[in-house]
Amino acid sequence: MSEKVIESEITQKTKQAYDFWFNNYEQSGKFQDYRSKGCYMFNNIVPRLTIPKEGKIVQLGTALGISFDVLYKQFGDRALGIDLWNPLNHPGIVEKDMYELEDMPMAFCNVNMGDFRFTPKLRKYSIDYAIRNMVKGGVITTAGGVYVNECLGFNLTKYFTENGFTLYNSTSFYNETTENYKAPADYVHIEKEIIAVG
């Protein structure tokens, strides 16, 4: 990024923040189409997970809502997307500031709020929200790995474990030995995605 990003300036519902998230073509790793990591995970891994029958299916941070739509098609009105914006007016996405979101029981949560590089405080708050609201046996997915740990300032794997979660990675559920396996696009790094089961 050519300019220093100030977290508080891009986590408010302002034109500046909107432009950062949706009109910033310098930002690397912003693949918001049907080849995204979210779409890949929701199409190929989520159907193989044991998700409790009670609780919401939530995506914290929906961007354009494209990957959220995959969850919505699988779970219907049980699915809920949360973001400051809903640019494509998806019926399952609520425009809400993460810091003002009321607690709710969740069976599944994909933590994609903000970006661990630019908004580590928001990402940690969202992870804590998911941990606090997860029903027994519920599943949290989020980006992980050494780089994410460095950005957040703590070991995310250890943090989940200390909070009573058992960790897996996507290849535990979907890999080359799976019938009809389709490899992700080169830029989709699902091998570092954390799957935490409570």
N, C-alpha and C positions, 0 to 999 in steps of 0.2 A: 504494500500500500504506500502510496506516495505521501500521504499525510498521516499524522498520528491520530489514532481513533480514541476518542474519549467515551468510555462505556455509557456514562449517564446521558450522553447526547444521542446515542443510537438505540436506547431502550425506552424512549418516550414516543408518544404518538405525534410526531412532527413531520413536516415535509422533509427536513434534513435526514431524519431516521428512515423514512420511506425510501428516499433516493438511495441511501446507503444499502438497504436490503434488496431493493428491486431494480435500481438503475445504475448500479456500480459494476461496470464491466471489467474493472481491474481486479476485482475480488476473485481469487482463485478458489477452486473447489465448489463453485456455485452451479451445480448441475441440477436444474429444476425441471426435469422432464421425466418421461416414463422409464428412462434408463438409470435414474438416480438410485442411490443406495437405499433410500426409504422404499421405493417401489420394489426393488429387488428383494429386500427383506420381507416386506409385507406379502408379496406374491409367492415367495419360495420358502421362507423360514417360518413365519407366523402360523400358516396352516398346519405345521408339524409340531407346534408347541401345545402343551396342555395348559389351557387358559381357564381359570375358574369361571363358573357359570354366573356368579354374582359380581357386580362391579362394572364400572364403565371401561371402555376401550378408548384410550386417550392418546392423542399426539399433542405434546406440548411444543409448539413451534411448527406451524404448517406451511410457511412460505406461501406459495401459490395454491396449495391444497391438492396438488396432483398426487402425491403419495398418500395423503390422507384419504383421497377418494377410493383408493384400493381398500383401505380398512373399512370405509363406509359401505362399500359394496359387499364386503364379507360379513359385517356385523350390524348393518342398518343403523337405526336410531340409538343403538347402544354405543356407537362410536361418537366421540366428541373431539373436535379439534379446537385448540386454543392458540390465538395469536393476536397481536395488536391490529392486524389487518386481515381482511378476507377479500383480496382483490378480484377473485372470480365469483364471489357471492355464493360459495358452497353452503347448502342448507345445514350441514353438520358442523360448521366452524363458527365459533363465537369469538367476536372481537373483544379481547379482555387483556388488561395488564396482568402479567404473571404474578406480580407482587400483590395483586388484589383478588386473586382467584380463591374462592372458598374451598375448603376441604371437601372431598368426595371420595367414596370407596372406589378403587380402581382394580380391575383384574389384569389390565395390560396398560403399559405406558411407554411410548417412545419419547425419550427426552431429546428434543431437537431445538429447544428454545435458544434463540440467539446463536452464538457461535463461540466455542470454547476459546478461540484465539482472541476475539475482540470483546466478548462479554463473559468472562469467567465467573464473575459474581452472580450474574443471572443464571448461568448454566448450573452452578452449584446450588443455588436456591431452588431451581427446577428439579434437580436430582433429589434434594432433601424433601421437596414436596411429594415427589413420587414415592420415595421410601416411606414417608409418614402415612400416605394414603393407600398403600398397597394392601389388598386383602391377602389372607394366607394362601400361599401357592401362586400368587400373582407374579407377573413377569415385567421387568423393566429392560428396555433396550436403549443403548446410547453409544456414542463413539468412545473408544478407549485407546490404550496404547501409551507408549512412552511420551510421545509428543503431546497428547492430550493431558497427561499427568503434569508435564512441564508447564503447559498453559494454565491449568487449574491451580497448580501449586500444591498438589497432594496426589497420593497414589489412589486412583479411583477403584482399582481392583480391591485393594486392601480396605478401602472405605465401605464398599458393598459388603465384603465379608464380615467386617466388624459390625455391620448393621443386620447380620443374620441372613444374608443372601448367599445362595450357591451360584457360582459363576460357570458359564459355558461360553463357547464361541459358536459362530454360525455353522462351522463345519461339523459340529456335533450333531446337527440336524439335517444338513443338506450339503452333499459333497459329490465328488466324481462317481461314487458307487451308488448314488441315488438314481432310481429309474427316471428317465427323461431329464436328467440333469442339464442345466444350461448355465454356463459360466457367466459371471458378471462382466460388464464392460471393463476395460483396462483401468479406468479411473475410479471404479467403485471398489473401495477397500473394505469389504465386509469382514475380512480376516481380523480386523481390530475392533469390530463391533462387540460390545459387551452384552451378554444376555444374562441377566441376574434374576434368579427365581427365589421368591421369599418363602 
